Amino acid sequence: MTELTRRGFAQAAAILASAAPLQARASSASAAPMDAVAMAQAVRTGKASAADLVEAAITRLEKANPQINAVALPNFERARKMAAAGVAGPLPGVPTLIKDVASQAGLPFTFGSRAYRARIGETDAPYVVAVERSGVVSIGRSTTPELGLSGTTQSLLAGPTRNPWNLEHSVGGSSGGAAAAVAAGVVPVAHASDSGGSIRVPAAANGLVGLKPSRGRMVGSQNDHAITDLTVNNCVSRTVRDTAAWFAATEMTGEAARFAPVGVVTGPGQRRLRIGAHPAENNGAPPSPDVEAVFAKALPLLRRLGHKVTDRPLAFDIARANQAVRVMFGAAAAGRVKAVGVDLGREPGPDDLEPLTLGLAEIGRRSAPGDLGAAVATLTEAVQGYDAQFETIDVYMTPTQNKPPIPLSYLDPALPAETQIERVFGFAPTWIDNIAGTPAITLPMGLSQDGLPIGLQFSTRAGGEAVLLQLAFELERELQWYRRTPPIWVG
């Protein structure tokens, strides 16, 4: 099986080597911060070394982390040794982070849980191998909520990760440590994963680009086929070209690939798209005024760019689907709690696991026989409706979150399970793309009146990541969001 071919790496490196610096369409008072593609180019041309880039990122992390708590598990000496030994690939020497949900041999592997506070990874996860083969060097493991289950990155193990745009607000979950570090300028791009919005929600909350790939697209996911296979890996970044480069370096290639490889997307497409748009949140109610305002401003922009935009309500029964999702996520949580028990050799309790984890698992345990099958049937029907809309539109646009980044108190992990569960399931309408296996990208399309980032999500049919990246390049050219930096900025 060939996951990442030498020819593919060579092609990616050649394209990235020729990439021009980020250019402004109009004058701006601030210069564009250096992104991963620019860093990789600096290494290739001898203007910087991998060791230089890694050391600078470590310095930035030491400055920012006391304020934002994005990395609970640094691995500086390992990173220094990797950089000194020499790195190769399309992104050589670019500093990054690995989310603390993917195993790395010899490093702490807590999954954000007190139950695993002493666990050490035994092997490198397949996706981690792909990431490291791209040439990037991880300087630490980014924070995540316990078992990746919450819509915020706050855990009783590591404490709250704080939003660089406002330290009293959440970074979203579950890839919140990655998003906070990238938003603050510690690293230009970081590993993230998504089971129900965990790339897109933190990217939106921190003013970043976040692409959730298709099911089975990325290295290590070639056996994922069912709608219960929810998790996909990719990254969060400040620029579209960084996401495109990371994506190309870690997508499946060769005979095992589910989809024809996309390769490195380098700019906007020529085709004008049919875009269906709908502002309602996942319970059918309108979003907050701030989110609605950003959504409304996007419509004329898309039309001015030549795209055909029409209103397109949700293509399935959202009330039935939401209930089915609770059953499915409850079953998944119950499975994770059972696995924790096996690892501990005893039944885990409240000193091991948080209220949200135990509460979600209880939903799974008390479900009647056949409930999970019925939920899967309901969601299969929802997916059929969702997929069918892409026969008449190319892209579907919705808010990524129905409100700006929430206060840290809203999903505090010490709150009662019932409170957290109700709030988590009303948090963001992103899960349908995990169920359907379709790709979706969130883009930082505006700010709230209080200066907090607001993202809009664009999704398309399975395998259509190139369409989303091309549209993202076009919108980035217009909005230049990479020039915006938060109050906590060390880049």
Secondary structure in CASP SS format (residue, H / E / C, confidence):
PFRMAT SS
TARGET T0000
AUTHOR 0000-0000-0000
METHOD secondary structure of the structure
MODEL  1
M C 1.00
T C 1.00
E C 1.00
L C 1.00
T C 1.00
R H 1.00
R H 1.00
G H 1.00
F H 1.00
A H 1.00
Q H 1.00
A H 1.00
A H 1.00
A H 1.00
I H 1.00
L H 1.00
A H 1.00
S C 1.00
A C 1.00
A C 1.00
P C 1.00
L C 1.00
Q C 1.00
A C 1.00
R C 1.00
A C 1.00
S C 1.00
S C 1.00
A C 1.00
S C 1.00
A C 1.00
A C 1.00
P C 1.00
M C 1.00
D C 1.00
A H 1.00
V H 1.00
A H 1.00
M H 1.00
A H 1.00
Q H 1.00
A H 1.00
V H 1.00
R H 1.00
T C 1.00
G C 1.00
K C 1.00
A C 1.00
S C 1.00
A H 1.00
A H 1.00
D H 1.00
L H 1.00
V H 1.00
E H 1.00
A H 1.00
A H 1.00
I H 1.00
T H 1.00
R H 1.00
L H 1.00
E H 1.00
K H 1.00
A H 1.00
N H 1.00
P H 1.00
Q H 1.00
I H 1.00
N C 1.00
A C 1.00
V E 1.00
A E 1.00
L E 1.00
P E 1.00
N C 1.00
F H 1.00
E H 1.00
R H 1.00
A H 1.00
R H 1.00
K H 1.00
M H 1.00
A H 1.00
A H 1.00
A H 1.00
G C 1.00
V C 1.00
A C 1.00
G C 1.00
P C 1.00
L C 1.00
P C 1.00
G C 1.00
V C 1.00
P E 1.00
T E 1.00
L E 1.00
I E 1.00
K E 1.00
D C 1.00
V C 1.00
A C 1.00
S C 1.00
Q C 1.00
A C 1.00
G C 1.00
L C 1.00
P E 1.00
F C 1.00
T C 1.00
F C 1.00
G C 1.00
S C 1.00
R H 1.00
A H 1.00
Y H 1.00
R C 1.00
A C 1.00
R C 1.00
I E 1.00
G C 1.00
E C 1.00
T C 1.00
D C 1.00
A C 1.00
P H 1.00
Y H 1.00
V H 1.00
V H 1.00
A H 1.00
V H 1.00
E H 1.00
R H 1.00
S C 1.00
G C 1.00
V C 1.00
V E 1.00
S E 1.00
I E 1.00
G E 1.00
R E 1.00
S E 1.00
T C 1.00
T C 1.00
P C 1.00
E H 1.00
L H 1.00
G H 1.00
L C 1.00
S C 1.00
G C 1.00
T C 1.00
T C 1.00
Q E 1.00
S E 1.00
L C 1.00
L C 1.00
A C 1.00
G E 1.00
P E 1.00
T C 1.00
R E 1.00
N E 1.00
P C 1.00
W C 1.00
N E 1.00
L E 1.00
E E 1.00
H E 1.00
S E 1.00
V C 1.00
G C 1.00
G C 1.00
S C 1.00
S C 1.00
G H 1.00
G H 1.00
A H 1.00
A H 1.00
A H 1.00
A H 1.00
V H 1.00
A H 1.00
A C 1.00
G C 1.00
V C 1.00
V C 1.00
P C 1.00
V E 1.00
A E 1.00
H E 1.00
A E 1.00
S E 1.00
D E 1.00
S C 1.00
G C 1.00
G C 1.00
S C 1.00
I C 1.00
R H 1.00
V H 1.00
P H 1.00
A H 1.00
A H 1.00
A H 1.00
N C 1.00
G C 1.00
L C 1.00
V E 1.00
G E 1.00
L E 1.00
K E 1.00
P C 1.00
S C 1.00
R C 1.00
G C 1.00
R C 1.00
M E 1.00
V C 1.00
G C 1.00
S C 1.00
Q C 1.00
N C 1.00
D C 1.00
H C 1.00
A C 1.00
I C 1.00
T C 1.00
D C 1.00
L C 1.00
T C 1.00
V E 1.00
N E 1.00
N E 1.00
C E 1.00
V E 1.00
S E 1.00
R C 1.00
T C 1.00
V H 1.00
R H 1.00
D H 1.00
T H 1.00
A H 1.00
A H 1.00
W H 1.00
F H 1.00
A H 1.00
A H 1.00
T H 1.00
E E 1.00
M C 1.00
T C 1.00
G C 1.00
E C 1.00
A C 1.00
A C 1.00
R C 1.00
F C 1.00
A C 1.00
P C 1.00
V C 1.00
G C 1.00
V C 1.00
V C 1.00
T C 1.00
G C 1.00
P C 1.00
G C 1.00
Q C 1.00
R C 1.00
R C 1.00
L C 1.00
R E 1.00
I E 1.00
G E 1.00
A E 1.00
H C 1.00
P C 1.00
A C 1.00
E C 1.00
N C 1.00
N C 1.00
G C 1.00
A C 1.00
P C 1.00
P C 1.00
S C 1.00
P H 1.00
D H 1.00
V H 1.00
E H 1.00
A H 1.00
V H 1.00
F H 1.00
A H 1.00
K H 1.00
A H 1.00
L H 1.00
P H 1.00
L H 1.00
L H 1.00
R H 1.00
R H 1.00
L C 1.00
G C 1.00
H C 1.00
K E 1.00
V E 1.00
T E 1.00
D E 1.00
R C 1.00
P C 1.00
L C 1.00
A C 1.00
F C 1.00
D C 1.00
I H 1.00
A H 1.00
R H 1.00
A H 1.00
N H 1.00
Q H 1.00
A H 1.00
V H 1.00
R H 1.00
V H 1.00
M H 1.00
F H 1.00
G H 1.00
A H 1.00
A H 1.00
A H 1.00
A H 1.00
G H 1.00
R H 1.00
V H 1.00
K H 1.00
A H 1.00
V H 1.00
G H 1.00
V H 1.00
D H 1.00
L H 1.00
G C 1.00
R C 1.00
E C 1.00
P C 1.00
G C 1.00
P C 1.00
D C 1.00
D C 1.00
L C 1.00
E C 1.00
P H 1.00
L H 1.00
T H 1.00
L H 1.00
G H 1.00
L H 1.00
A H 1.00
E H 1.00
I H 1.00
G H 1.00
R H 1.00
R H 1.00
S C 1.00
A C 1.00
P C 1.00
G C 1.00
D H 1.00
L H 1.00
G H 1.00
A H 1.00
A H 1.00
V H 1.00
A H 1.00
T H 1.00
L H 1.00
T H 1.00
E H 1.00
A H 1.00
V H 1.00
Q H 1.00
G H 1.00
Y H 1.00
D H 1.00
A H 1.00
Q H 1.00
F H 1.00
E H 1.00
T C 1.00
I C 1.00
D C 1.00
V E 1.00
Y E 1.00
M E 1.00
T E 1.00
P E 1.00
T C 1.00
Q C 1.00
N C 1.00
K C 1.00
P C 1.00
P C 1.00
I C 1.00
P E 1.00
L H 1.00
S H 1.00
Y H 1.00
L H 1.00
D C 1.00
P C 1.00
A C 1.00
L C 1.00
P C 1.00
A H 1.00
E H 1.00
T H 1.00
Q H 1.00
I H 1.00
E H 1.00
R H 1.00
V H 1.00
F H 1.00
G C 1.00
F C 1.00
A C 1.00
P C 1.00
T C 1.00
W H 1.00
I H 1.00
D H 1.00
N H 1.00
I H 1.00
A H 1.00
G C 1.00
T C 1.00
P C 1.00
A E 1.00
I E 1.00
T E 1.00
L E 1.00
P E 1.00
M E 1.00
G E 1.00
L E 1.00
S C 1.00
Q C 1.00
D C 1.00
G C 1.00
L C 1.00
P E 1.00
I E 1.00
G E 1.00
L E 1.00
Q E 1.00
F E 1.00
S E 1.00
T C 1.00
R C 1.00
A C 1.00
G C 1.00
G C 1.00
E H 1.00
A H 1.00
V H 1.00
L H 1.00
L H 1.00
Q H 1.00
L H 1.00
A H 1.00
F H 1.00
E H 1.00
L H 1.00
E H 1.00
R H 1.00
E H 1.00
L H 1.00
Q C 1.00
W H 1.00
Y H 1.00
R H 1.00
R C 1.00
T C 1.00
P C 1.00
P C 1.00
I C 1.00
W C 1.00
V C 1.00
G C 1.00
END
